[in-house]
Amino acid sequence: MTDDWTGITAVHLWDDYVTPVCSKKLIAKYGPIESPGDLERHTLLYNNFRPDCWPAWLQANHATEVGGASRLDFSHSFLVANAM
């Protein structure tokens, strides 16, 4: 990283969309997740580089904070995807 951004130009490449996903096996075993409150019974996966994802998604969907039954933290998004 740099502290000096002199002469740097930013170019918008794409919008960032965040949405929860889960495996088909989870749905087959425990049934559908129909509301944010249903997340309370599941393990939530977190990307340490994007700790705001769950709170941002919940806020955007007018939901209160959901803790989940447990939490797993990962250092990269591809590790989160592989954990599903």
KEVO-284287 format. One record per residue (C-alpha): x negated, y negated, z. Coordinates in steps of 0.5 Angstrom, whole numbers, plus 500, padded with zeros to 3 digits. Example, Ala and Ser with C-alpha at 12.3 -4.5 7.8 and 13.67 -1.06 7.14 Angstrom:
BEGIN
{c1=475	c2=509	c3=516} $
{c1=473	c2=502	c3=514} $
# end
This chain:
BEGIN
{c1=500	c2=500	c3=500} $
{c1=498	c2=493	c3=499} $
{c1=499	c2=487	c3=503} $
{c1=498	c2=482	c3=497} $
{c1=504	c2=482	c3=492} $
{c1=501	c2=476	c3=488} $
{c1=502	c2=478	c3=480} $
{c1=506	c2=484	c3=481} $
{c1=513	c2=484	c3=478} $
{c1=519	c2=489	c3=480} $
{c1=523	c2=492	c3=475} $
{c1=529	c2=496	c3=477} $
{c1=529	c2=503	c3=474} $
{c1=536	c2=506	c3=477} $
{c1=541	c2=506	c3=483} $
{c1=540	c2=510	c3=488} $
{c1=546	c2=514	c3=490} $
{c1=546	c2=519	c3=497} $
{c1=551	c2=524	c3=498} $
{c1=551	c2=530	c3=502} $
{c1=550	c2=537	c3=499} $
{c1=550	c2=544	c3=501} $
{c1=549	c2=551	c3=499} $
{c1=555	c2=555	c3=496} $
{c1=553	c2=561	c3=501} $
{c1=555	c2=556	c3=507} $
{c1=562	c2=554	c3=504} $
{c1=563	c2=562	c3=503} $
{c1=561	c2=563	c3=510} $
{c1=564	c2=557	c3=514} $
{c1=569	c2=554	c3=509} $
{c1=570	c2=548	c3=506} $
{c1=567	c2=541	c3=509} $
{c1=573	c2=536	c3=508} $
{c1=571	c2=531	c3=512} $
{c1=565	c2=528	c3=516} $
{c1=567	c2=530	c3=522} $
{c1=567	c2=537	c3=520} $
{c1=559	c2=536	c3=519} $
{c1=559	c2=537	c3=527} $
{c1=559	c2=544	c3=526} $
{c1=553	c2=544	c3=522} $
{c1=546	c2=543	c3=522} $
{c1=544	c2=537	c3=518} $
{c1=537	c2=536	c3=514} $
{c1=533	c2=530	c3=515} $
{c1=528	c2=527	c3=510} $
{c1=523	c2=523	c3=515} $
{c1=522	c2=518	c3=509} $
{c1=529	c2=517	c3=508} $
{c1=532	c2=517	c3=516} $
{c1=537	c2=512	c3=514} $
{c1=541	c2=517	c3=509} $
{c1=546	c2=520	c3=514} $
{c1=547	c2=513	c3=517} $
{c1=548	c2=510	c3=511} $
{c1=553	c2=515	c3=508} $
{c1=557	c2=515	c3=514} $
{c1=558	c2=508	c3=514} $
{c1=559	c2=507	c3=506} $
{c1=565	c2=513	c3=508} $
{c1=568	c2=509	c3=514} $
{c1=566	c2=515	c3=518} $
{c1=563	c2=514	c3=525} $
{c1=556	c2=517	c3=527} $
{c1=556	c2=525	c3=526} $
{c1=551	c2=529	c3=530} $
{c1=551	c2=535	c3=527} $
{c1=550	c2=542	c3=531} $
{c1=543	c2=541	c3=530} $
{c1=538	c2=537	c3=526} $
{c1=532	c2=539	c3=522} $
{c1=527	c2=534	c3=520} $
{c1=523	c2=535	c3=513} $
{c1=517	c2=531	c3=511} $
{c1=519	c2=531	c3=503} $
{c1=526	c2=531	c3=500} $
{c1=524	c2=537	c3=496} $
{c1=523	c2=541	c3=502} $
{c1=530	c2=539	c3=504} $
{c1=533	c2=541	c3=498} $
{c1=529	c2=548	c3=499} $
{c1=532	c2=549	c3=506} $
{c1=539	c2=549	c3=503} $
# end
